[in-house]
Amino acid sequence: MKRIECTQIKEEAYIEKLENGMKVIIIPKHNLEKKYIIWGTHFGSIDNRFIMPNTKEEVFIPDGVAHFLEHKMFEQPDGTNSLDTLMALGLDANAYTTNNHTAYLFECTNNFYEGLDELMDYVQHPYFTDENVEKEKGIIAQEIKMYNDEPGWRLYMNALDCMYKENPIKIDIAGSVESISKITPDILYKCYNTFYNPSNMILVVCGDFEPNEILNDIKSRLIEKEEQGEIKRIYPAKEIGINKEYKEDEMEVSLPIFAIGYKDDNVMNNSEEIVKKHISIEILLNMIIGKSSDIYKELYENGDLLTVPDMDYEFAEEYAHILISGQSKNPDKIKEKIEEVVEKYKKEGLKEEHFNRIKKKIYGDYVAEYNGVGDIARMFLADSMKNINSFDYIDKYSEVTKDYTEQVLKNVFKKDNMVMSVIKCKQ
């Protein structure tokens, strides 16, 4: 196994690419009782058009298949449900679908190997029938309707609609009631056989393990499958600029909620540069409207902001954007203040003392992520899906200078690429 180390925080990881193409990442955490395993496939909501590696057939699938498939993987031919089986063992088990991957996981202190048996059995043995697929459509349709009635989700989807015209990032992860009505067992098996090949999967385990022993335990539970060729994913042409500046809805909220976005047209493919850029953006967001920023203090004291806004930079090979979201009686004022401080920083530069203080805070946040086995494992999986080594966030930290961050500010925080989504109180 390849051993990688982060000397600054005294953490290590072991990485092995198996003969079938699957990547296994083991992060030992000695003297911890908790253990965490997560098995992911590089198949998310944006992967709705692709060329199958073996047949070279171009396939279009309905929106929401990755999420639908995740739901169906637990059902077994004998009528049992693997999620119930894992829970009965006392394990905290779950699964989720994102824009670019699907994952199956559990956390435990006891019964790890019984859970490993079940996890590796159900993920490798799909069971789809006309009857159980039709039944699931009703369940997921209710889930879709529930999310559509959730103000925070509507806010987020409207913000994506403002930023993107055709990019599949703006597709709801669960699809629509109409799109899932077109899903069949044949579509699910086709996607399973394409995307759940070991060569498209990553398994991460974190806890008090001896790396070679747990690797052999994983390998012994894998069924034989040959590594397939690359899955060619087909996406719309990259978009420059935004779709629209503003979108609002009215819903049952106590105060208006807002999401202010900056679409980043400069999507990068160099993983080390992406990490540096990501660190810079997190520093900038905290300087602009974080808890210690001047405008947050002003807006909070005036009653325009109730809490520190959520701030995030979402990115993959096909999209990148910043989102700042929160609750305010006057969202326009929040946007105006953010624009003011961004322009001020562009004109005057960042203050060295403020920059260094926030940079240290961000470093502390990164180090804190290594306290829990679940945080570590999910982080390594999500980063690996983007070909990023998670330790780079610690290793590249020192390379993020004030000058570099000022350049990122100019390149990313562009007024022309700024949007706002608002959910107002229903009258």
VOROLUM-823635 format. One record per residue (C-alpha): residue number from 1; x, y, z; residue in one letter. Coordinates in steps of 0.05 Angstrom, whole numbers, padded with zeros to 5 digits. Each point is the difference from the previous one (the first is absolute). Layout:
BEGIN
(pt NUM; (X; Y; Z); 'A') ...
//
This chain:
BEGIN
(pt 1; (00000; 00000; 00000); 'M') (pt 2; (00021; 00071; -00013); 'K') (pt 3; (00008; 00038; 00066); 'R') (pt 4; (-00012; 00075; 00001); 'I') (pt 5; (00013; 00043; 00061); 'E') (pt 6; (-00018; 00069; 00025); 'C') (pt 7; (00057; 00016; 00048); 'T') (pt 8; (-00032; 00065; 00025); 'Q') (pt 9; (-00058; -00036; 00033); 'I') (pt 10; (00033; -00069; 00007); 'K') (pt 11; (-00052; -00036; -00042); 'E') (pt 12; (00012; -00054; -00052); 'E') (pt 13; (-00040; -00037; -00053); 'A') (pt 14; (00012; -00064; -00040); 'Y') (pt 15; (-00024; -00004; -00072); 'I') (pt 16; (-00006; -00062; -00043); 'E') (pt 17; (-00026; -00007; -00070); 'K') (pt 18; (-00025; -00072; -00007); 'L') (pt 19; (00007; -00043; -00062); 'E') (pt 20; (-00074; 00013; -00017); 'N') (pt 21; (00014; 00076; 00000); 'G') (pt 22; (-00033; 00016; 00067); 'M') (pt 23; (00035; 00049; 00046); 'K') (pt 24; (00003; -00015; 00074); 'V') (pt 25; (00021; 00054; 00050); 'I') (pt 26; (00015; -00019; 00072); 'I') (pt 27; (00010; 00054; 00053); 'I') (pt 28; (00023; -00032; 00066); 'P') (pt 29; (-00024; 00034; 00064); 'K') (pt 30; (00031; -00039; 00056); 'H') (pt 31; (-00033; -00007; 00068); 'N') (pt 32; (-00068; 00023; -00025); 'L') (pt 33; (-00062; -00043; 00011); 'E') (pt 34; (-00039; 00027; -00058); 'K') (pt 35; (00008; -00027; -00070); 'K') (pt 36; (-00027; 00028; -00065); 'Y') (pt 37; (-00004; -00029; -00070); 'I') (pt 38; (-00027; 00034; -00063); 'I') (pt 39; (-00003; -00030; -00070); 'W') (pt 40; (-00013; 00048; -00056); 'G') (pt 41; (-00010; -00003; -00075); 'T') (pt 42; (00015; 00058; -00046); 'H') (pt 43; (-00072; 00006; -00023); 'F') (pt 44; (-00041; 00060; 00018); 'G') (pt 45; (-00059; 00041; -00024); 'S') (pt 46; (00039; 00035; -00055); 'I') (pt 47; (00018; -00065; -00035); 'D') (pt 48; (-00062; -00007; -00043); 'N') (pt 49; (00034; -00010; -00067); 'R') (pt 50; (00059; -00046; -00012); 'F') (pt 51; (00032; -00052; -00045); 'I') (pt 52; (00003; -00071; 00028); 'M') (pt 53; (00072; -00025; 00002); 'P') (pt 54; (-00013; -00070; -00027); 'N') (pt 55; (-00053; 00011; -00053); 'T') (pt 56; (00018; 00072; -00019); 'K') (pt 57; (-00076; 00014; 00002); 'E') (pt 58; (-00019; 00071; 00015); 'E') (pt 59; (-00052; 00001; 00056); 'V') (pt 60; (-00048; 00055; 00023); 'F') (pt 61; (-00033; -00013; 00067); 'I') (pt 62; (-00057; 00036; 00036); 'P') (pt 63; (00018; 00051; 00053); 'D') (pt 64; (00005; -00031; 00070); 'G') (pt 65; (00026; -00070; -00018); 'V') (pt 66; (00062; 00003; 00045); 'A') (pt 67; (-00044; 00017; 00060); 'H') (pt 68; (-00053; -00051; -00019); 'F') (pt 69; (00053; -00054; -00006); 'L') (pt 70; (00027; 00018; 00069); 'E') (pt 71; (-00069; -00011; 00030); 'H') (pt 72; (-00009; -00067; -00034); 'K') (pt 73; (00067; -00030; 00019); 'M') (pt 74; (-00023; -00019; 00070); 'F') (pt 75; (-00058; -00045; -00022); 'E') (pt 76; (00015; -00075; -00001); 'Q') (pt 77; (-00034; -00058; -00037); 'P') (pt 78; (-00023; -00031; 00066); 'D') (pt 79; (-00040; 00063; 00017); 'G') (pt 80; (00050; 00026; 00052); 'T') (pt 81; (00031; 00069; -00002); 'N') (pt 82; (00076; 00006; 00011); 'S') (pt 83; (-00008; 00067; 00035); 'L') (pt 84; (-00045; -00033; 00052); 'D') (pt 85; (00050; -00058; 00007); 'T') (pt 86; (00057; 00049; 00013); 'L') (pt 87; (-00041; 00039; 00051); 'M') (pt 88; (-00019; -00064; 00036); 'A') (pt 89; (00075; -00012; 00010); 'L') (pt 90; (00004; 00066; 00037); 'G') (pt 91; (00035; 00036; -00058); 'L') (pt 92; (-00015; 00071; -00022); 'D') (pt 93; (-00010; -00014; -00074); 'A') (pt 94; (-00020; 00045; -00057); 'N') (pt 95; (00009; 00018; -00074); 'A') (pt 96; (-00001; 00064; -00040); 'Y') (pt 97; (00004; 00027; -00071); 'T') (pt 98; (00035; 00064; -00021); 'T') (pt 99; (00012; 00035; -00066); 'N') (pt 100; (00061; -00044; -00015); 'N') (pt 101; (-00003; -00062; 00044); 'H') (pt 102; (-00043; -00050; 00038); 'T') (pt 103; (00023; -00029; 00066); 'A') (pt 104; (-00019; -00056; 00049); 'Y') (pt 105; (00026; 00002; 00071); 'L') (pt 106; (-00004; -00019; 00072); 'F') (pt 107; (00032; 00020; 00066); 'E') (pt 108; (00007; -00045; 00061); 'C') (pt 109; (00038; -00020; 00062); 'T') (pt 110; (-00020; -00074; -00002); 'N') (pt 111; (-00020; -00051; -00054); 'N') (pt 112; (00043; 00033; -00053); 'F') (pt 113; (00015; -00064; -00038); 'Y') (pt 114; (-00073; -00023; 00000); 'E') (pt 115; (-00016; 00069; -00028); 'G') (pt 116; (00056; -00007; -00051); 'L') (pt 117; (-00030; -00066; -00024); 'D') (pt 118; (-00069; 00032; -00010); 'E') (pt 119; (00027; 00064; -00033); 'L') (pt 120; (00044; -00036; -00050); 'M') (pt 121; (-00055; -00050; -00015); 'D') (pt 122; (-00057; 00048; -00016); 'Y') (pt 123; (00043; 00050; -00039); 'V') (pt 124; (00023; -00057; -00045); 'Q') (pt 125; (-00067; -00034; -00010); 'H') (pt 126; (-00054; 00046; -00029); 'P') (pt 127; (-00072; -00025; -00002); 'Y') (pt 128; (-00049; 00039; -00044); 'F') (pt 129; (-00068; -00024; -00023); 'T') (pt 130; (-00058; 00035; -00035); 'D') (pt 131; (-00039; -00005; 00065); 'E') (pt 132; (00052; 00028; 00048); 'N') (pt 133; (00019; 00056; -00049); 'V') (pt 134; (-00072; 00023; -00008); 'E') (pt 135; (-00009; -00001; 00076); 'K') (pt 136; (00062; 00043; 00009); 'E') (pt 137; (-00025; 00052; -00049); 'K') (pt 138; (-00057; 00018; 00047); 'G') (pt 139; (00048; 00006; 00059); 'I') (pt 140; (00050; 00044; -00037); 'I') (pt 141; (-00056; 00042; -00031); 'A') (pt 142; (-00021; 00018; 00072); 'Q') (pt 143; (00072; 00016; 00017); 'E') (pt 144; (00005; 00046; -00061); 'I') (pt 145; (-00064; 00037; 00019); 'K') (pt 146; (00024; 00007; 00072); 'M') (pt 147; (00066; 00031; -00023); 'Y') (pt 148; (-00037; 00047; -00048); 'N') (pt 149; (-00039; 00025; 00060); 'D') (pt 150; (00064; 00011; 00041); 'E') (pt 151; (00021; 00074; -00004); 'P') (pt 152; (00075; -00013; 00008); 'G') (pt 153; (00001; -00050; -00057); 'W') (pt 154; (-00041; 00046; -00046); 'R') (pt 155; (00047; 00057; 00017); 'L') (pt 156; (00061; -00042; -00020); 'Y') (pt 157; (-00031; -00027; -00065); 'M') (pt 158; (-00021; 00070; -00020); 'N') (pt 159; (00070; 00026; 00012); 'A') (pt 160; (00028; -00055; -00046); 'L') (pt 161; (-00052; 00018; -00052); 'D') (pt 162; (00025; 00072; 00003); 'C') (pt 163; (00072; -00021; -00012); 'M') (pt 164; (-00008; -00055; -00052); 'Y') (pt 165; (-00038; -00006; -00066); 'K') (pt 166; (00009; -00073; -00021); 'E') (pt 167; (00050; -00029; 00050); 'N') (pt 168; (-00028; -00063; 00033); 'P') (pt 169; (00021; 00026; 00069); 'I') (pt 170; (-00068; 00036; -00001); 'K') (pt 171; (-00037; -00066; -00004); 'I') (pt 172; (-00032; -00021; 00065); 'D') (pt 173; (00039; -00060; 00027); 'I') (pt 174; (-00064; -00040; 00008); 'A') (pt 175; (-00025; 00020; -00069); 'G') (pt 176; (-00073; 00019; -00011); 'S') (pt 177; (-00065; -00039; 00008); 'V') (pt 178; (-00003; -00003; -00076); 'E') (pt 179; (00072; -00022; -00011); 'S') (pt 180; (-00001; -00057; 00051); 'I') (pt 181; (-00064; -00027; -00031); 'S') (pt 182; (00044; -00021; -00059); 'K') (pt 183; (00048; -00042; 00042); 'I') (pt 184; (-00001; -00075; -00013); 'T') (pt 185; (00038; -00060; 00028); 'P') (pt 186; (00038; -00002; -00067); 'D') (pt 187; (00024; 00072; 00009); 'I') (pt 188; (00021; -00015; 00072); 'L') (pt 189; (00039; -00063; -00019); 'Y') (pt 190; (00033; 00037; -00058); 'K') (pt 191; (00024; 00056; 00046); 'C') (pt 192; (00019; -00049; 00055); 'Y') (pt 193; (00042; -00042; -00048); 'N') (pt 194; (00034; 00062; -00027); 'T') (pt 195; (00012; 00043; 00062); 'F') (pt 196; (00004; -00053; 00055); 'Y') (pt 197; (00060; -00034; -00033); 'N') (pt 198; (00057; -00002; 00051); 'P') (pt 199; (00043; 00043; -00046); 'S') (pt 200; (-00049; 00057; 00011); 'N') (pt 201; (-00004; -00009; 00076); 'M') (pt 202; (00039; 00023; 00062); 'I') (pt 203; (-00005; -00032; 00069); 'L') (pt 204; (00025; 00038; 00061); 'V') (pt 205; (00007; -00029; 00070); 'V') (pt 206; (00021; 00038; 00062); 'C') (pt 207; (00012; -00026; 00070); 'G') (pt 208; (00046; -00044; 00042); 'D') (pt 209; (00021; -00047; -00056); 'F') (pt 210; (00065; -00032; -00022); 'E') (pt 211; (00002; 00021; -00074); 'P') (pt 212; (00020; -00066; -00032); 'N') (pt 213; (-00050; -00040; 00042); 'E') (pt 214; (-00060; 00044; -00017); 'I') (pt 215; (00021; 00002; -00073); 'L') (pt 216; (00000; -00076; -00003); 'N') (pt 217; (-00068; -00001; 00035); 'D') (pt 218; (-00028; 00046; -00054); 'I') (pt 219; (00032; -00038; -00057); 'K') (pt 220; (-00027; -00067; 00025); 'S') (pt 221; (-00071; 00027; -00003); 'R') (pt 222; (00004; 00027; -00072); 'L') (pt 223; (-00032; -00041; -00055); 'I') (pt 224; (00042; -00008; -00063); 'E') (pt 225; (-00010; 00054; -00052); 'K') (pt 226; (00048; 00022; -00054); 'E') (pt 227; (00021; 00072; -00004); 'E') (pt 228; (-00039; 00035; -00055); 'Q') (pt 229; (00022; 00057; -00044); 'G') (pt 230; (-00012; 00074; 00015); 'E') (pt 231; (-00072; 00024; 00002); 'I') (pt 232; (-00006; 00058; -00047); 'K') (pt 233; (-00048; 00050; 00031); 'R') (pt 234; (-00032; 00051; -00047); 'I') (pt 235; (-00017; 00069; 00027); 'Y') (pt 236; (-00025; 00063; -00033); 'P') (pt 237; (00053; 00050; -00024); 'A') (pt 238; (00030; 00042; 00056); 'K') (pt 239; (-00039; 00064; 00013); 'E') (pt 240; (00030; 00069; 00008); 'I') (pt 241; (-00041; 00049; 00040); 'G') (pt 242; (-00065; -00009; 00039); 'I') (pt 243; (-00071; -00018; -00020); 'N') (pt 244; (-00036; 00055; 00039); 'K') (pt 245; (00017; 00049; 00056); 'E') (pt 246; (-00060; -00012; 00046); 'Y') (pt 247; (-00055; -00048; 00017); 'K') (pt 248; (-00051; 00001; 00056); 'E') (pt 249; (-00057; -00043; 00027); 'D') (pt 250; (-00050; 00009; 00056); 'E') (pt 251; (-00006; -00054; 00052); 'M') (pt 252; (-00017; -00010; 00074); 'E') (pt 253; (00061; 00030; 00033); 'V') (pt 254; (00004; 00044; 00062); 'S') (pt 255; (00051; 00047; -00033); 'L') (pt 256; (00027; 00002; -00072); 'P') (pt 257; (00058; -00046; -00014); 'I') (pt 258; (00053; 00015; -00052); 'F') (pt 259; (00056; -00033; -00040); 'A') (pt 260; (00052; 00044; -00033); 'I') (pt 261; (00043; -00035; -00051); 'G') (pt 262; (00062; 00013; -00041); 'Y') (pt 263; (00007; -00047; -00060); 'K') (pt 264; (00073; -00017; -00012); 'D') (pt 265; (00013; -00008; -00074); 'D') (pt 266; (00072; -00020; 00011); 'N') (pt 267; (-00010; -00074; 00016); 'V') (pt 268; (00069; -00031; 00013); 'M') (pt 269; (00025; -00070; -00013); 'N') (pt 270; (00066; 00002; 00038); 'N') (pt 271; (-00017; -00030; 00068); 'S') (pt 272; (00055; 00036; 00039); 'E') (pt 273; (-00020; 00068; -00029); 'E') (pt 274; (-00073; -00015; 00015); 'I') (pt 275; (00017; -00012; 00073); 'V') (pt 276; (00038; 00066; 00005); 'K') (pt 277; (-00057; 00037; -00033); 'K') (pt 278; (-00051; -00033; 00047); 'H') (pt 279; (00041; 00020; 00061); 'I') (pt 280; (00004; 00072; -00026); 'S') (pt 281; (-00075; 00003; -00012); 'I') (pt 282; (-00015; -00025; 00071); 'E') (pt 283; (00047; 00054; 00027); 'I') (pt 284; (-00034; 00053; -00042); 'L') (pt 285; (-00071; -00020; 00019); 'L') (pt 286; (00019; 00004; 00074); 'N') (pt 287; (00033; 00068; -00010); 'M') (pt 288; (-00060; 00027; -00040); 'I') (pt 289; (-00058; -00023; 00044); 'I') (pt 290; (00026; -00049; 00052); 'G') (pt 291; (-00014; 00008; 00074); 'K') (pt 292; (00059; 00046; 00012); 'S') (pt 293; (-00012; 00044; -00062); 'S') (pt 294; (-00019; 00073; 00006); 'D') (pt 295; (-00062; -00007; -00044); 'I') (pt 296; (-00026; -00060; 00039); 'Y') (pt 297; (00005; 00040; 00065); 'K') (pt 298; (-00035; 00059; -00032); 'E') (pt 299; (-00056; -00042; -00031); 'L') (pt 300; (-00009; -00040; 00064); 'Y') (pt 301; (-00004; 00062; 00045); 'E') (pt 302; (-00051; 00032; -00047); 'N') (pt 303; (-00042; -00063; 00001); 'G') (pt 304; (00011; -00013; -00075); 'D') (pt 305; (00034; -00068; 00013); 'L') (pt 306; (-00021; -00047; 00055); 'L') (pt 307; (00058; -00049; -00004); 'T') (pt 308; (00065; -00009; -00039); 'V') (pt 309; (-00018; -00019; -00072); 'P') (pt 310; (00017; -00069; -00027); 'D') (pt 311; (00058; 00006; -00049); 'M') (pt 312; (00023; -00052; -00049); 'D') (pt 313; (00040; -00011; -00064); 'Y') (pt 314; (-00027; -00058; -00041); 'E') (pt 315; (00042; -00025; -00058); 'F') (pt 316; (00013; -00059; -00046); 'A') (pt 317; (00028; -00006; -00070); 'E') (pt 318; (-00066; 00025; -00030); 'E') (pt 319; (-00020; 00057; 00047); 'Y') (pt 320; (00025; 00047; 00055); 'A') (pt 321; (-00037; 00052; 00041); 'H') (pt 322; (-00002; 00036; 00067); 'I') (pt 323; (-00064; 00003; 00041); 'L') (pt 324; (-00013; 00045; 00060); 'I') (pt 325; (-00067; -00013; 00032); 'S') (pt 326; (-00039; 00022; 00061); 'G') (pt 327; (-00062; 00034; 00027); 'Q') (pt 328; (-00013; 00075; -00003); 'S') (pt 329; (-00057; 00049; 00000); 'K') (pt 330; (00038; 00038; -00054); 'N') (pt 331; (00038; -00047; -00048); 'P') (pt 332; (00015; 00057; -00048); 'D') (pt 333; (00040; 00035; 00054); 'K') (pt 334; (00042; -00063; 00012); 'I') (pt 335; (00016; -00004; -00074); 'K') (pt 336; (00017; 00074; -00003); 'E') (pt 337; (00047; -00005; 00060); 'K') (pt 338; (00035; -00061; -00029); 'I') (pt 339; (00011; 00037; -00066); 'E') (pt 340; (00028; 00060; 00038); 'E') (pt 341; (00051; -00039; 00040); 'V') (pt 342; (00021; -00042; -00061); 'V') (pt 343; (00013; 00063; -00040); 'E') (pt 344; (00037; 00031; 00059); 'K') (pt 345; (00046; -00061; 00007); 'Y') (pt 346; (00013; 00000; -00075); 'K') (pt 347; (00018; 00074; 00001); 'K') (pt 348; (00039; 00004; 00066); 'E') (pt 349; (00025; -00071; 00007); 'G') (pt 350; (-00008; -00045; 00061); 'L') (pt 351; (00027; 00021; 00068); 'K') (pt 352; (00058; -00045; 00019); 'E') (pt 353; (-00021; -00008; 00073); 'E') (pt 354; (-00072; -00017; -00017); 'H') (pt 355; (00022; -00048; -00055); 'F') (pt 356; (00048; -00037; 00046); 'N') (pt 357; (-00051; -00005; 00056); 'R') (pt 358; (-00053; -00030; -00045); 'I') (pt 359; (00051; -00046; -00033); 'K') (pt 360; (00017; -00029; 00068); 'K') (pt 361; (-00074; -00011; 00015); 'K') (pt 362; (-00009; -00038; -00066); 'I') (pt 363; (00061; -00044; 00017); 'Y') (pt 364; (-00032; -00015; 00068); 'G') (pt 365; (-00065; -00020; -00035); 'D') (pt 366; (00039; -00049; -00045); 'Y') (pt 367; (00037; -00031; 00058); 'V') (pt 368; (-00066; -00009; 00039); 'A') (pt 369; (-00027; -00043; -00057); 'E') (pt 370; (00049; -00054; 00021); 'Y') (pt 371; (-00033; -00009; 00068); 'N') (pt 372; (-00057; -00046; -00024); 'G') (pt 373; (00005; -00064; -00041); 'V') (pt 374; (-00063; 00018; -00039); 'G') (pt 375; (00024; 00069; -00019); 'D') (pt 376; (00067; -00029; -00022); 'I') (pt 377; (-00029; -00056; -00042); 'A') (pt 378; (-00053; 00043; -00035); 'R') (pt 379; (00053; 00054; -00014); 'M') (pt 380; (00048; -00050; -00031); 'F') (pt 381; (-00055; -00030; -00043); 'L') (pt 382; (-00027; 00067; -00025); 'A') (pt 383; (00070; 00027; -00014); 'D') (pt 384; (00022; -00065; -00035); 'S') (pt 385; (-00061; 00005; -00046); 'M') (pt 386; (00033; 00065; -00024); 'K') (pt 387; (00070; -00030; -00003); 'N') (pt 388; (00021; 00041; 00061); 'I') (pt 389; (00043; -00025; 00057); 'N') (pt 390; (-00034; 00025; 00064); 'S') (pt 391; (00068; 00012; 00033); 'F') (pt 392; (00013; 00054; -00052); 'D') (pt 393; (-00046; 00047; 00038); 'Y') (pt 394; (00051; -00002; 00056); 'I') (pt 395; (00063; -00005; -00043); 'D') (pt 396; (-00019; 00057; -00048); 'K') (pt 397; (-00024; 00046; 00054); 'Y') (pt 398; (00068; 00035; 00007); 'S') (pt 399; (00001; 00015; -00075); 'E') (pt 400; (-00063; 00042; 00004); 'V') (pt 401; (00027; 00071; 00005); 'T') (pt 402; (-00036; 00066; 00005); 'K') (pt 403; (00021; 00018; -00072); 'D') (pt 404; (-00026; -00066; -00026); 'Y') (pt 405; (-00066; 00009; 00038); 'T') (pt 406; (-00008; 00071; -00028); 'E') (pt 407; (00006; -00029; -00070); 'Q') (pt 408; (-00053; -00052; 00015); 'V') (pt 409; (-00045; 00056; 00025); 'L') (pt 410; (00006; 00037; -00067); 'K') (pt 411; (-00009; -00063; -00041); 'N') (pt 412; (-00060; -00030; 00036); 'V') (pt 413; (-00039; 00055; 00036); 'F') (pt 414; (-00025; 00033; -00064); 'K') (pt 415; (-00061; 00045; 00003); 'K') (pt 416; (-00023; -00024; -00069); 'D') (pt 417; (-00002; -00072; 00027); 'N') (pt 418; (-00038; 00018; 00064); 'M') (pt 419; (-00071; -00026; 00010); 'V') (pt 420; (-00052; 00000; 00055); 'M') (pt 421; (-00056; -00048; 00018); 'S') (pt 422; (-00052; 00021; 00052); 'V') (pt 423; (-00058; -00035; 00033); 'I') (pt 424; (-00047; 00053; 00027); 'K') (pt 425; (-00055; -00007; 00052); 'C') (pt 426; (-00066; -00022; -00030); 'K') (pt 427; (-00050; 00056; 00003); 'Q') 
//
